[in-house]
Amino acid sequence: MEFIKKENNYSKLIRTEILFTPLLIILPITVSFLLIFDWYIRGFLENNTVMYNGELIIGVVILIVNFIFDIPFIKSLKAFSKKNG
Amino acid sequence: MVKVIEKIQDTKRIINSIDFDAHWYRRVFHTFGASFLIYYMLPTDIHWINFLKSWIPIIIVNIAIVLEVLRLKGKINSDYFFGLRVYEKNRVGSYVFFGVAILILLRFFPQQIAIPCILCACIADPLMGEIRNRFGIKYVYIFGFVICMLFFMISWYKADIRLLLIASIFGAIGAVIGETKKFWWIDDDFMIQMVPAVMLFIIWISIPYLGFNYPDPIIYQGVIGV
């Protein structure tokens, strides 16, 4: 995969990334928790799981996949920040 | 001479680290798109929420379009657009295609079609990219088909089993075609969503003629009982 190479302004690059990082990571996890919580409140507690199982599965899928990609992303971000001071 | 070689190796290492970083950034940007599913949880009977629900996605996409126009015209430096690929330098960035496709799905398609198509772009696409990088292109088709089919099965699990299979198979085929068939003028982030959406929409309008009932929605409005 070829990306546009920036010649010297690493701090500008990392700043853009850091600016969006909380949103990129927190929002999908929040949405997945809301879906799971909704399944629990309206599905599980009200004994209506069949209707809400879709929300549970989608919530769990979003949560797992986000963790799969968030961990290497944060690691790479940390490594990159260290390397460039 | 030794110093020059060291300098070259250092530069190469830095460039590689940017590749790696941009790579994961793009992956996370994809998975972030799944957040838009909150659209279906927000109630429509509360006026201000309905207003925000209608306008926020349009505003976000329009901001992205304006930024992209300014970037292509050279008014904004490309340095601010982290993770752009080389072929996107003089072409509309994939994030705009990604946003436009999500907006079209949210506004014009029933959620039974929109949800799996959005999940294909947000989850199957980065997973397929990783499979391509690690195992090669031939595994992408198989893995992509299976994962996309699962998303369509999850979204249509309330439908008749025959309709579920038809929708899942056609949807997954559409998503894999959308992802693997490359055009220079349009991005695969758009195609992976719109190709299966159009195919499923044809099935959707045929449902009464096929003798099936429309499946119930997957995500219900009024999250946590609001």
Interface residues (C-beta under 8 A of the other chain):
Chain A: M1 E2 F3 I4 K5 K6 N9 Y10 K12 L13 T16 E17 L23 L24 I25 L27 P28 T30 V31 S32 L34 L35 F37 D38 I41 R42 M51 Y52 N53 G54 E55 I57 I58 V61 I62 V65 N66 F69 D70 P72 F73 S76 L77 A79 F80 K83
Chain B: I14 I15 S17 I18 D19 F20 D21 A22 H23 W24 Y25 R27 V28 F29 H30 T31 F32 A34 S35 L37 I38 M41 S78 D79 Y80 F81 F82 G83 L84 R85 V86 Y87 E88 K89 I115 L119 I123 P126 L127 N133 F151 I154 S155 Y157 K158 D216 I218 I219 Y220 V223 I224 G225
